[in-house]
Amino acid sequence: MGLFELLWMVIVGLVVGVVAKVLLPGKDPGGFIVTALIGIAGSLVGTFVGRNLLHMGRHYSAGFLMSVAGAILLLVLYRVIAGRRE
């Protein structure tokens, strides 16, 4: 993976994370880095769900909507876990 691929993944992850936070309003712990990480991880979750639960094939890669759905799922889990610590 090259530098530009990594940079592109972070930018897309940030956009997906921001969209997930807009669609799921509320107080969120974390800032810019956490938002990008949730978006990137959401894409991975979306890919996993598509490949294994929806049987889309082993070369399936999550699109924007599936990435946002994965990020929303992770954001809910993050809020539950972070909420317990406070």
C-alpha positions, 0 to 999 in steps of 0.5 A: 500500500502506497502513501497515496492509498493510505491518504485516500483511505484516511480521507474517505474514512473521515468522510464516512465517519462524519456522515455517520456522526451526522446521521446519529446525532448526540454527544460523542467522545473523541475528535478528528482522529476517532472520527476517521478511525470509526469511518475506516473501521466502518468500511471494514465492518461493511466489507465483512458483513457483505462478504460473510453475511450477505454472501456477496463474494470474496472480492466484495468491497463495501461501498459508501452506504455499507461503509456508513452503516458499519460506521454507525454500528461502530459509533453506537458500540463506541458510545456504549463502551465510552459511556460506561467509563464516565 
